[in-house]
Amino acid sequence: MWKSPRDWFRLSGTVSRKDYAIVGFSLAFFKYACESVAAFSMTGRWMRPWEAVNPWLDSRAPFLNDAPTLAVLWLLFTLPFVAISVSMSARRAADAGWSPWLGLVMLIPIVNLFAIAVLLLPPHREPTSDEQRAEEERQIRLLQQAYQPSEMEEPEFDNTLVDDPEGDTLTAFFAAVGVGCATQVVVGMISVWVLNEYGFLLFFSAPVVAGATSGFSFNATRKRTLGKLFGTILVMNFASYAVMLCVGLDGAICLAMAFPLLLPLSLFGGVVGGAIATAGLRPGRNERMGMYSSMLLLPLGLLLEPLDHSTQVYAVRTSVVINASPEDVWETVIAFPEIRSEPAWFFKLGIAAPIRASIVPADGDDSLGVGACRYCEFTTGPFVEPITTWQPPTASKDGLLAFDVVEQPLPMQEWTPISGLHPPHLDDGFVSHRGQFEIVHLPGGSTQLVGTTWYSIDVRPRQYWKCWADPVIGAIHLRVLEHIRDVAESVHEEE
């Protein structure tokens, strides 16, 4: 059956119905068992089977939110299973006489579940004599193209079978870059401008398909080295990013943050597409129609994105210790003067940085308290924060200032080469919901100040973007808390 687990990842040969079922269901059960045990060990709750099947991850939120480390590990743990499902599904489709491009259906949520059931139905299909003869000729061409005779040697094969001249690599390169770039940009336009979605297909499925179409185009007439293939995929990604910048689909900061996710996925897709072109999964067949069909699957799959209506609220908590009384800290927390310290380098790139905070009484009331409105001004504009809890610290009780966020500025000033372009994700991709400051008495008269922000992300996969959002919010917290500390300690010294 299988000599080693490496056979699960292979992109040559075929997979029978029996092997597809046994390996597929066994790995699915193994993955579920590992995830469930990990979830229980870190959160004290078992993952139920229907939660593991849910493609949108919202059912995993109780596990992933309670254990941020688990979220990162889960993403890394899932990627090999995605690779296996695509590889084995492509070879099972070829075994049934269908296009191996059907393996990429595994990247479309919900549709992939039906595709697995369909791929279990057809029996093995033997290639016809014409297909076998065409495959033999194709293999001879590949051997000829790989053979590099010296000047003193006679060519071993008939050169009339070689249909790809020496200088055709450049043509294949431009074709590969063009088709992959078009795939990513068109999917981006439909997703962002038509459906207003920065979703799973845009940041996960589309890079794989774009890489696969590039890999197939690059190797369509001859097998080229893996290094040249990866270089082509890299250029294709940079070309796609340049187009997205120029049309305002996204800005430079977010594209840079997306790069560590998109590049490995597109490289994997390139290997799949290159293998479909050269491995002879379906003898004697030109797979260009299968490639075009896989490209059409992405716009259709985008229609499923609105089914994910879940909104997960995350919290970031940061603290500092201040050598000042809780009363002095409170006065600085509710409104602090302008921050004049040098901002960190990433704030200079355009990420919103805090500047100052002020507070005004509620309408018709001269005193401060619940209902008053705090304005925390950032480089991109003010956060409007009506106070919901007003609890000044006393000798026996800690202090708490809590507020909602009813208006917020842009989270960053995105850089685009054309002035006035506005990537849509700036409006609702990141939403701050509420925040609070806790003022805690410490022994010796010092104070612990704890800042917490609750926020949500409408860009998927959320757990990946959360890995970027949490450190940025933490850095914003720290800039504010350290400034409050400096101001409160200076007031304390003067007293």
N, C-alpha and C positions, 0 to 999 in steps of 0.2 A: 504493500500500500504506500506508505511514506517511509523513506529511509531516515529522515531527520526533520525537525521543525523548519529547517531552511527551505524545504520543498514547498512550504505554505506560501513563501514569499516569491517563488520563482515566477518568471514571466515567459516561460517556454513550456511547450507540452500542453496537455489538456487535463481536465479533471472530470471524473465520472460522477454520475448522480450519487452513487453510494458514498464515494469519498467526500463529495461536497456536503452531503447530509451529515456524515459522521463527524468530520472535522469541524464543520460550521456549528452544529449544535453543541459539540463538546467544548469548543472554545467559548461559545456564548455562555454556557453554564459555568465554565471556569472563570470568566470575566465577572459574571454576576456574583459568584461566591467570593471572589477576592474583594470586590467593591463592597459587598455587604459586610464582610468581616472587618474591613478597614473602617467603614462608617460606624459600626458598632463599637470598635475599639477606641475611636476618637470622639464619638458623640453619645454613645450609650444607646443608640437606636439602630435596629436592623433595617436595611433597605428592602422594600417589598418588590416582587418581580415586576409589577406594572410600573413602578417608579424607575426601574432600570431600563425598561423599554421606551419610556417617554423620550422622544428625540429632542425636545426643547429645553431639557435640563431644569425646568422650573420645579419638577417634583424632587430634584436633588438639592434644592435650595436649603432645606433644613440641615443637610449634612455639610454642604460646601460653605455655607455662611458661618456655621459654628466652628468650622475648622479650615481656615484659609490655606494651611499647608496641604490639606486633603485636596483642595481644588486644583492646585498646581500638579500634584502627583497624579490626580485623576486624568488631567489632560495628557500628561506624558505617557501614562499607562494605556490610554485609549488609542494613541496614534498607531502602534503596531497592529492592533486589531483592525483598524481602518485599512491599513496596507494589505493585510491578509484578505479581507473581504473583497477589496477591489481586484487583487491578483487572482484569487480563486474564482470569483464570479466571471472575470474576463475569460479564463480558461474553460470554465464550465459552459459558457455561451459558445465558445469555439468548438467544444466537444459536441455540442448539439447542432452544429452547423450554422449557428447565428454569429453575428458580428461580435468580436471581443470588446468592442466599445460599450456594449451593454454593461460591462463591469463597472463603468463609471456611474451607473444608476445608484450604486451603493452610497454615493455622496449626496443623494437627494433625500432629505428626511421624509418619513412616512412612505414615499414611493418605494424606497429600498426594501421595506418589509414585504410588499407585494412582489417585488422583483425576485426576492429569494424564493418565494413559493413557486413562481413561474419557472425559475431555473431548475427546480427540482423535478419538473415534469418530463421534459423531452429526453429520449434515450440517446445513446451515442450514435453519431452519424459518420459512416465511413466515407472518405473522400472518393470522388469518382476518378476514373483513370485520367481524364483530362486535367483534373485538379492536381493529381499526383505528378503528372508530366510537367505541368506549369511550375509546381513547387521545386522539382528537380532542377529545372532551368534557372529558377530564381536563386537557388543555393549555389549553382555554378557561377552565376554573376557575382554573388557576394564573395565567393572565393577568389575570383579574378580581381575584384576591386581591392581585396586585401593583399593580393600577391604583388610584390614589388621586385621584378626581376632586375638583375644588374645588366650592364651593357654586354657582358660576355655570355649571358644566359639566354636561352631561347624561351619565349613565353610558353607556359604549359597548357594554356587554354586558348580557345578561339576568341580573338578580340571582337569579333562581330557581335558577341553576346553582351558586350559592355555598352550600356545605354546612358552612362553618365560620364561625360568628359572630365578631365582633370580640373578645369576651372569652374566647375559647377557648384562647388562648395559655397561660394559667395552668393549665388542665386538662391541656394537652399537656405542660407542664413537669413537673407532678407525675407524670404517667404515665411520662415518660421517665426521671425520677430513680428511680422505683420499680422499673421493669423492669431498668434497668442495675444498680441496687444489689442487687436480688434475684439477678441473674446472678453477680455477683462473690462475694456472701456464700455462696450455695449451693455454688458451685464450691469456695470456700475451706473450707467445712465438710466436704465430701466428701473433698477432697484431704488436709486436715490431720487430721481426726478419724477418718476411715474408713481412708484409705490411708497416713496418716502421711507424707505427701509435701509438701514445699515445692518444687514442681517447675516445669518449663518452662511447663506449661499454666496454672498458677496465676499466674505473674508475667509471662507473655508473651501467651498465647492468650486467656485470660479477659478482660484489660482491653480487647482489641480487640473481642471479641464483645459485652462489656458496653457499650462505646461505640457499637457498631453498632446494638444493640437500642434504646439511648437515642435515637440519631440518627434511626432509623426512626420510633419512636413520636412524637418531637417534630415531625417533618415529615410525618406520615401523612396529615393532612387539608389541609395547606397548606404551601407552601415558606416557611421562615423564614430570617432572616439568619444568616450564618456566626457572627457575634458572639454572637447569642442561643444558637445551637447549642453553641458552645464554653463559654459560661457555664453552660449546663445540664449539660454533661459534667463541668465542674469541680465543680459542686454535687453531682452524682451520685457522684463520687469521694469527696468529703468525707463524704457520707452513708454510703457503703460503709465508710470507715475508722471512722466513729463506731460502726457496728454491730459491726465486727470487734473494736474495743476493748471494747465492752460484753459480748461473748460470750467474749472471751479467745482469739480466733483469732490475734491478734498484739498487740504493744505499740506504744506511741507512737514509740519510737526506731526500730524497724525499719520502721514505716509511713512515717516521715519519710525514711528512707534509700531506701525503695522508690518514693517519690513521683516522683523524676526519671525513673524507668523507666516507671511505670504511666501517668502523665498523657499523654505524647506518644502512647503506644500507644492509649489510649482516645480521644484526639482524632482520630487517624487512623481508628479504628473508627467514630466519630461521622460523619465525612465519608462513609465507605462506606455506612453505614445511611441517612443522609440522602439520598444519591444514589439508592439503591434505591427509596426512597419517592417521589422526585420526578422522576427522570431517564427513567422509562418504558422501562427496559431490556427488560421483557417486557410489551408493550402489553395493556392491559385486564385485567391480573391484580392481585389483591390479594396481597401477599407476606407476610402475617402468618403463614401456615403455614410458609413458608420460614424466617422469623425464629425461630419456636418450634423448628423442626428444628435450626437452628444452635445454639440454646441446649442442646439435648439432646446435641449432638456433644461438648460439653466434658466432661460426666460420663463419657461413653464413652471419650473420649480419655485421661482420667485413668488408665484401666486399663493404658495403655501405659507410664506413668511407671516402674513397677518394673523395666522392661526395662533401664533405665540403672543398672547396678550399679557403674559405674566410680567409683573414689575417687582423686582427684588430690591429692597432697601438695605444698604450696607452702612456700617458705622466705622468711623476712624477715630481713635482716641489717643491723645498725646498729652504729656504732662511735664511740668518743670517744678523745681523747688525754688522758693523765693525767700530770701532772708529779710522778710518784712511781715508786719502784722496782717491778718486776714482783712481788717478794715481798710488798710492802705491798698491792698490788692484789689478789693472790691471797687473802690473809687476809680481805679485805673481800668478795670475790666469794662465797666459800663460805658466808658468813653475814654479813648486814649489819643494822645497827640500823634503827629505825623512820624512815621518810621523813617529815619534818615540813614540807617545802616545800609551798606552795599548789598543789593539782592544777589542771590545765587545765580549762577550762569544760566540755568534753564528758565528763570524768570525773564532774563534779558532776551530770550528767543521769542517771547510773546505770551507765555503762560501768565494768566492774571495773578498779580501780586498785591497783597494788602498794603494800604497806605495809612489810613487813620479811621477812627470810629467816633461817632457822635450819637447823642440820644436826645429826643424831644418828648415832652409830655403828651399824653393823649388829649384829643380835642376836648376843650371845656374843662381841663384839669391842669392846675399849675404844678402838681407834684408828680414825681416819677414813681412808677410802679407798673403793675400789670396793665397792659393797654398802651403803655408808652411805646415809641418806635425807635429802634436803634438803626443807624445807618453805618454799615461797614463799607468804606470806600476802597475799591480796588483800582488797578491801573486801567481796567476796561469799563469801570462804572461801579455804582453802589449796589450792595445787597440791602434790601429793605426787610427789617427783622422786627415785627411786632412782639413785644415781651409777653410770654405766657406764664412764667414763674419768676417772682421777684422776692428773693429770700436773702437779705443781707446777712452776713455772718455776725454772730454775737459771741460772747465769751464762752457760751456752752453749746453753740450750734454752728455747724458748717454753713457756708453760703452756697446759693445756687441761683444762677441767672440762666433761664431757658427762653428760647424764642423760636418762632416759625420763620420760614423764608418765603415771602410772598412775591418778591421780585428779585431777579438776579441778573448780573451782567453776563457778557460772553465769557466762557471759561478761558479763552485765549484769543489772541490776535493771530489768526492763521496767515501764513505767508503764501501768496499766490502771485505769479508774475504779472497778472493783469489786474490793475487797480479796480476795486469795486466788487470783485467776485466774492461770493459769500457761501462757503460750504454749508449745506443745510444742517449738518450734525451740530453746528455751533448753537443752534436754537434750542434743541431738546435732547441732544445726545447725552448731556450730563445735567442732572437736576439736583440741586441742594434743597432738602425738605425742611430741616430744622437743625438747631445746634444748641449747645449749652456750655456754660463754664461752671465747674465745681471748685469751691474754695474750701480746702480741708486744713484744719488745724494740725500742726505737727509739734512734737516736743521741742522746747527751747524757744518758742515764739516764732518759728518759721512757718511757712505756708506752702502747701502743695496746690498748684493750679492745674486743673485738668480740663482740656478742651475736647469736645466731641462734636462731630458732624455726621448727620445722617443724609445719605444721597442715593440716587439710583442712576443706572446707565441704560440707555436705549440703543446701544451698539453691541452687536454680538460677534463672536462668543463673549458673553459678559465676563466670564471668569478670567479671560485673557486681558481684557481692558481694565478689569479691577486691579490686576497686577501693576498697571501703570497709574491708575487713579489713586490708590491708597498711598503710595509714597509721595505723590504730588500734594495731596491734601495734608499729609503729615508734615511736609515742608512748609506749607502755608501756616498750619497750626504753630509750628515751631518759631516761625518768623514773628508771629503775633505774640506768642507766649513769652518769648525771650525779650521782646520789646516791653511788654507789661512788667516783666521781672526787673528790667533795667530802670524803668520809670518808678516803680514802687520802691525799689531799694534806694534810689536816690532820695525819694521823699522821706523814707525811714531814717536815712543818715542825717538829713537836715533837722529832723525832729530830735 
